[in-house]
Amino acid sequence: MDVPLYLRPRVDPPLASLLGATPLLHSLVDALGSPLNVLLPETIAENAARFRTVYRRHHLTGRVYFAHKANRSNALVRRLAAEDVAAVGIDVASLEELRHALSCGFTGDQVMATGPKDAEFLWLAARVGATVNLDSLSELERLSSLVRAHSLGRVAVLVRLSGFESAAGPGGVGTRLLSRRSRFGTPVRDAEVLLSALERNADAVEMTGAAYHLDTTGVEEKVRALEQCVLFMDECRARGLAPRAVDIGGGFGVGYVAEAGEWERWTTALSEAVLGRRPPLTWRGHGYGLRNEGGTVRGTAALYPGHRPTVGPGYLDELLSLPAPVLGRPPATLLLEHLHDLYIEPGRSLVDQCGLTLARVLDVRPADSDSGQYLARLGMNAGDMSLEEHGVLVDPVLLPRGEPGKGEEGPVGVFLAGNLCLEADLITRRLVHLPRLPRAGDLLAFANTAGYAMDFHAHLAQRQPLARTVAVERQGDSWRWCLDEDYLPITPPGGMHA
């Protein structure tokens, strides 16, 4: 058998402790079914505090807005709503997310309304006093018309910008660089038209800042965009407007794989397998975007960087510290000099280590006659736990129901399949190595699924039930739990079970 290629998950306390509570996790699945999502609400508050520590380090003011689309949980949103109202808010991208945030305890002035917006979404956001992150000139005009038609108060707005261009060299000298294209936001080249519209609609909206949200992990590109926002706001002030905040969106990242070496070995082996220099690592030779063209690997791996040395608050700290290309000073210094607030919208990184998804093993059989590999069918489908949909590759943790039988010990390669009658319903397209062969009744725990993987793609195909969700809290040496919909951030926790 080939040497196992592990991608073991990064698991920090208290998630590591929860994974050690095997009898509790089995009893929860026995009672509530497979799959099951388990959340740690206290961790989201701790993550928000870590981001706030970076603010204090750079002497910055502003708000951390949770990107609600990352997880639809009640418990996580309610726990954040209990935090300092001046420090924490919520970013909602739909009418229903806005309604949910308000029902969980957020006040309108803590809400940032983002994403595409219909009239109903715009009206409720304006009515409750949310800040509206404008995506386009037409959205500005629709909002202004609604405010006038319904005699609403002036709405605080940010303008989302895109198409940033700047020079790569010191002092603005050198090759011109253009940020990657985006279908969201107003291109900077159209700023004059946007400013004229803001002035024309000043009776309905108050321009309070500029925003961007780049789909990239490149910190230099984000620094250029932040600097361009500051320069744009200087122009706004010269026109008599009074912006005071820069919203730099999210994209701070998560490290899913514990060891850099395992990630490097696996990605190297994938290229070798695509070239045919080693046995396939994946179901039916899937290449994750790589292909063999005449003995050369072509394409780009559609994978999230599983191991990242700097993520979350550390990434924000790096971004704020890197000198900007035109003015030559770090973004934190630019924000301080201009007395601007900093807004961020972390999603994945704010729910880092906040939960896991459990699935019961239904049956196990050989994948084929002579490979020594197995196919395990789980009590979930690919929509219930969609790490791979987002390009995240990480091993599950095996939680056996009993002691291994004779001959079952030792690493084994397993493909994980879902419970739909579709060939494409695979939980993992890659071969996962487990410490022993799983058996029917065992659980597989997928760690760190709270960011986009629990419910972003969940559906009711073939009338399979959606995963239920529970919230858990550590109390001394034991755990207490309640259904997600019953969780309230009060002490003692109401309705929680030992």
Sequence and secondary structure as in RCSB ss.txt:
>XXXX:A:sequence
MDVPLYLRPRVDPPLASLLGATPLLHSLVDALGSPLNVLLPETIAENAARFRTVYRRHHLTGRVYFAHKANRSNA
LVRRLAAEDVAAVGIDVASLEELRHALSCGFTGDQVMATGPKDAEFLWLAARVGATVNLDSLSELERLSSLVRAH
SLGRVAVLVRLSGFESAAGPGGVGTRLLSRRSRFGTPVRDAEVLLSALERNADAVEMTGAAYHLDTTGVEEKVRA
LEQCVLFMDECRARGLAPRAVDIGGGFGVGYVAEAGEWERWTTALSEAVLGRRPPLTWRGHGYGLRNEGGTVRGT
AALYPGHRPTVGPGYLDELLSLPAPVLGRPPATLLLEHLHDLYIEPGRSLVDQCGLTLARVLDVRPADSDSGQYL
ARLGMNAGDMSLEEHGVLVDPVLLPRGEPGKGEEGPVGVFLAGNLCLEADLITRRLVHLPRLPRAGDLLAFANTA
GYAMDFHAHLAQRQPLARTVAVERQGDSWRWCLDEDYLPITPPGGMHA
>XXXX:A:secstr
        B   TTHHHHHT HHHHHHHHHHH SSEEEE HHHHHHHHHHHHHHHHHTT  EEEEEEGGG   HH
HHHHHHTS TTTEEEEE SHHHHHHHHHTT  GGGEEE SS  HHHHHHHHHHT EEEE SHHHHHHHHHHHHHT
T   EEEEEEEE  EEESSGGG S EEE    SSSEEGGGHHHHHHHHHHTTTTEEEEEEE   S   HHHHHHH
HHHHHHHHHHHHHTT    EEE         BS HHHHHHHHHHHHHHHTTSS  SBGGG  TTEEEETTEEEE 
     S  SS THHHHHHHHHS  TTT S HHHHHHHHT EEEE  STTTTTTSEEEEEEEEEEEESSSSS  EE
EEESS TTTS TGGGT     EEE SS   TT EEEEEEEEE SSS TT BS SB EEEEE   TT EEEEES T
TTTSSSS   GGG    EEEEEEEETTEEEEEEGGG    SS TT B 
